[in-house]
Amino acid sequence: VQLQASGGGLVQPGGSLRLACTASGFTLNFPAIGWFRQAPGKEREGVSCLSSLNDITYTSDSVKNRFTISRDAAANTVYLQMDNLTPDDTAVYYCGGDLSQSSGNALCHKGPTDWGRGTQVTVSS
Protein backbone atom coordinates (compact mmCIF):
# COMPACT_ATOMS: atom_id res chain seq x y z
CA VAL A 1 0.00 0.00 0.00
CA GLN A 2 1.44 3.35 -1.00
CA LEU A 3 0.98 5.93 1.70
CA GLN A 4 1.49 9.63 1.26
CA ALA A 5 2.10 12.29 3.85
CA SER A 6 1.25 15.91 3.25
CA GLY A 7 0.93 19.18 5.13
CA GLY A 8 4.55 19.94 5.88
CA GLY A 9 6.21 23.28 5.42
CA LEU A 10 8.23 26.05 7.01
CA VAL A 11 6.97 27.31 10.36
CA GLN A 12 8.38 29.53 13.07
CA PRO A 13 9.18 28.15 16.53
CA GLY A 14 6.02 27.93 18.57
CA GLY A 15 3.89 27.46 15.48
CA SER A 16 1.62 24.59 14.45
CA LEU A 17 1.13 22.29 11.50
CA ARG A 18 -1.26 19.45 10.76
CA LEU A 19 0.01 16.58 8.70
CA ALA A 20 -2.28 14.21 6.81
CA CYS A 21 -1.68 10.63 5.69
CA THR A 22 -3.68 9.09 2.88
CA ALA A 23 -3.49 5.93 0.82
CA SER A 24 -4.10 6.35 -2.87
CA GLY A 25 -6.76 3.94 -4.05
CA PHE A 26 -6.72 1.92 -0.83
CA THR A 27 -8.44 1.98 2.52
CA LEU A 28 -6.22 2.75 5.46
CA ASN A 29 -6.99 -0.54 7.15
CA PHE A 30 -3.75 -1.10 8.99
CA PRO A 31 -4.40 -2.46 12.49
CA ALA A 32 -1.77 0.02 13.61
CA ILE A 33 -0.61 3.14 11.82
CA GLY A 34 1.60 5.97 12.82
CA TRP A 35 3.93 8.84 12.15
CA PHE A 36 7.69 8.65 11.93
CA ARG A 37 10.37 11.23 11.29
CA GLN A 38 13.98 11.33 10.26
CA ALA A 39 16.28 14.29 10.55
CA PRO A 40 19.61 14.53 8.70
CA GLY A 41 22.23 12.45 10.46
CA LYS A 42 19.73 10.93 12.88
CA GLU A 43 17.95 7.62 13.08
CA ARG A 44 14.29 7.31 12.24
CA GLU A 45 12.06 7.98 15.23
CA GLY A 46 8.57 6.71 15.88
CA VAL A 47 6.70 9.88 16.81
CA SER A 48 3.15 8.75 17.46
CA CYS A 49 1.27 5.60 16.56
CA LEU A 50 -2.31 4.49 16.86
CA SER A 51 -3.99 1.12 17.17
CA SER A 52 -6.97 1.08 14.83
CA LEU A 53 -8.53 -1.69 16.91
CA ASN A 54 -8.90 0.16 20.21
CA ASP A 55 -7.64 3.71 19.47
CA ILE A 56 -4.88 3.35 22.05
CA THR A 57 -2.06 5.67 21.10
CA TYR A 58 1.67 5.78 21.75
CA THR A 59 3.49 9.09 21.67
CA SER A 60 7.22 9.60 21.97
CA ASP A 61 8.41 11.52 25.03
CA SER A 62 10.09 14.02 22.71
CA VAL A 63 6.72 15.25 21.44
CA LYS A 64 4.35 14.35 24.25
CA ASN A 65 1.81 17.06 25.08
CA ARG A 66 2.63 18.80 21.79
CA PHE A 67 1.70 16.29 19.06
CA THR A 68 -1.61 14.45 18.69
CA ILE A 69 -2.42 11.61 16.34
CA SER A 70 -5.97 11.02 15.17
CA ARG A 71 -7.82 9.28 12.39
CA ASP A 72 -10.92 9.95 10.33
CA ALA A 73 -12.09 6.64 8.92
CA ALA A 74 -14.72 8.27 6.72
CA ALA A 75 -12.05 10.48 5.15
CA ASN A 76 -9.55 7.59 4.99
CA THR A 77 -7.00 9.85 6.60
CA VAL A 78 -4.72 9.84 9.63
CA TYR A 79 -3.59 13.18 11.03
CA LEU A 80 -0.76 14.45 13.16
CA GLN A 81 -1.49 17.76 14.86
CA MET A 82 1.79 19.39 15.83
CA ASP A 83 1.76 22.34 18.22
CA ASN A 84 4.46 24.40 19.86
CA LEU A 85 7.00 23.30 17.29
CA THR A 86 10.71 23.70 17.97
CA PRO A 87 13.75 23.55 15.66
CA ASP A 88 14.41 20.02 16.98
CA ASP A 89 11.20 18.93 15.24
CA THR A 90 12.72 19.68 11.84
CA ALA A 91 12.69 16.44 9.84
CA VAL A 92 11.02 14.55 7.03
CA TYR A 93 7.83 13.07 8.40
CA TYR A 94 6.42 9.78 7.11
CA CYS A 95 3.30 7.82 7.86
CA GLY A 96 3.55 4.08 7.96
CA GLY A 97 1.78 0.93 9.00
CA ASP A 98 2.19 -2.79 9.38
CA LEU A 99 -0.58 -5.23 8.52
CA SER A 100 0.77 -7.71 11.07
CA GLN A 101 1.01 -5.23 13.94
CA SER A 102 -1.96 -4.09 16.04
CA SER A 103 -0.11 -2.24 18.81
CA GLY A 104 0.72 1.41 18.31
CA ASN A 105 3.52 1.15 20.85
CA ALA A 106 5.11 -1.78 19.02
CA LEU A 107 4.70 -0.16 15.63
CA CYS A 108 6.44 3.02 16.74
CA HIS A 109 9.35 1.07 18.20
CA LYS A 110 9.75 -1.55 15.46
CA GLY A 111 8.96 0.64 12.49
CA PRO A 112 6.51 0.19 9.62
CA THR A 113 6.59 -2.29 6.76
CA ASP A 114 4.64 0.02 4.49
CA TRP A 115 5.27 3.70 4.10
CA GLY A 116 5.46 6.21 1.32
CA ARG A 117 6.68 9.61 0.41
CA GLY A 118 7.26 11.89 3.36
CA THR A 119 6.72 15.57 3.90
CA GLN A 120 9.36 18.05 5.03
CA VAL A 121 8.78 20.01 8.22
CA THR A 122 11.19 22.86 8.89
CA VAL A 123 10.99 24.88 12.08
CA SER A 124 13.05 28.02 11.86
CA SER A 125 12.84 31.73 12.55
C-alpha positions in Angstrom: 0.0 0.0 0.0 1.4 3.4 -1.0 1.0 5.9 1.7 1.5 9.6 1.3 2.1 12.3 3.9 1.3 15.9 3.3 0.9 19.2 5.1 4.5 19.9 5.9 6.2 23.3 5.4 8.2 26.1 7.0 7.0 27.3 10.4 8.4 29.5 13.1 9.2 28.1 16.5 6.0 27.9 18.6 3.9 27.5 15.5 1.6 24.6 14.4 1.1 22.3 11.5 -1.3 19.5 10.8 0.0 16.6 8.7 -2.3 14.2 6.8 -1.7 10.6 5.7 -3.7 9.1 2.9 -3.5 5.9 0.8 -4.1 6.3 -2.9 -6.8 3.9 -4.1 -6.7 1.9 -0.8 -8.4 2.0 2.5 -6.2 2.7 5.5 -7.0 -0.5 7.1 -3.7 -1.1 9.0 -4.4 -2.5 12.5 -1.8 0.0 13.6 -0.6 3.1 11.8 1.6 6.0 12.8 3.9 8.8 12.1 7.7 8.6 11.9 10.4 11.2 11.3 14.0 11.3 10.3 16.3 14.3 10.5 19.6 14.5 8.7 22.2 12.4 10.5 19.7 10.9 12.9 17.9 7.6 13.1 14.3 7.3 12.2 12.1 8.0 15.2 8.6 6.7 15.9 6.7 9.9 16.8 3.1 8.8 17.5 1.3 5.6 16.6 -2.3 4.5 16.9 -4.0 1.1 17.2 -7.0 1.1 14.8 -8.5 -1.7 16.9 -8.9 0.2 20.2 -7.6 3.7 19.5 -4.9 3.3 22.1 -2.1 5.7 21.1 1.7 5.8 21.8 3.5 9.1 21.7 7.2 9.6 22.0 8.4 11.5 25.0 10.1 14.0 22.7 6.7 15.2 21.4 4.4 14.3 24.2 1.8 17.1 25.1 2.6 18.8 21.8 1.7 16.3 19.1 -1.6 14.4 18.7 -2.4 11.6 16.3 -6.0 11.0 15.2 -7.8 9.3 12.4 -10.9 10.0 10.3 -12.1 6.6 8.9 -14.7 8.3 6.7 -12.1 10.5 5.1 -9.5 7.6 5.0 -7.0 9.9 6.6 -4.7 9.8 9.6 -3.6 13.2 11.0 -0.8 14.5 13.2 -1.5 17.8 14.9 1.8 19.4 15.8 1.8 22.3 18.2 4.5 24.4 19.9 7.0 23.3 17.3 10.7 23.7 18.0 13.7 23.5 15.7 14.4 20.0 17.0 11.2 18.9 15.2 12.7 19.7 11.8 12.7 16.4 9.8 11.0 14.5 7.0 7.8 13.1 8.4 6.4 9.8 7.1 3.3 7.8 7.9 3.6 4.1 8.0 1.8 0.9 9.0 2.2 -2.8 9.4 -0.6 -5.2 8.5 0.8 -7.7 11.1 1.0 -5.2 13.9 -2.0 -4.1 16.0 -0.1 -2.2 18.8 0.7 1.4 18.3 3.5 1.1 20.8 5.1 -1.8 19.0 4.7 -0.2 15.6 6.4 3.0 16.7 9.4 1.1 18.2 9.7 -1.5 15.5 9.0 0.6 12.5 6.5 0.2 9.6 6.6 -2.3 6.8 4.6 0.0 4.5 5.3 3.7 4.1 5.5 6.2 1.3 6.7 9.6 0.4 7.3 11.9 3.4 6.7 15.6 3.9 9.4 18.1 5.0 8.8 20.0 8.2 11.2 22.9 8.9 11.0 24.9 12.1 13.0 28.0 11.9 12.8 31.7 12.6 
